[in-house]
Amino acid sequence: MFLAEARRVAGQLIVVDSARRPGTDPEQWQQRVLNDGSRHRVYKRYFAAGQLATELGGEVLIDGAWFVAVRVSW
């Protein structure tokens, strides 16, 4: 749904995310605590830049140790 809406309103999308680091599980559930004290369980996936580009059908912009960035144009 997110990609469909992005495609509807923009000619391209740039996604910046935390890079997958050695020793980090590529998929995990994490706890988030908001400023109001509420707690939420979120599903987090970590990608290498090439994996994220393949997943989104885009091109790698940044393949860093801490962050990756991918551009998708339609």
Residue, then its C-alpha position, 0 to 999 in steps of 0.5 A: m500500500f505504501l509503494a502504491e501511494a508513493r507511486r501515485v503522488a511522486g515520480q520517484l521514492i528514496v528510501v534511507d534505512s539502517a544498514r545490516r551489520p554483522g551479528t544483527d539478525p536480518e528480521q526481528w521484533q523490537q519494542r518502541v516507547l513513545n514520548d507519551g509512554s506508550r509501547h509498541r511492538v514493531y517488525k524490523r528488517y535490515f537490508a544490505a543496499g543491493q537487497l533493498a534495491t532488489e526488493l523495491g526494484g530500484e538503484v543503490l545510492i548509498d551502500g554504507a556501513w551504517f546506512v543504505a539508500v535506494r532510489v525507485s523511479w517509475 
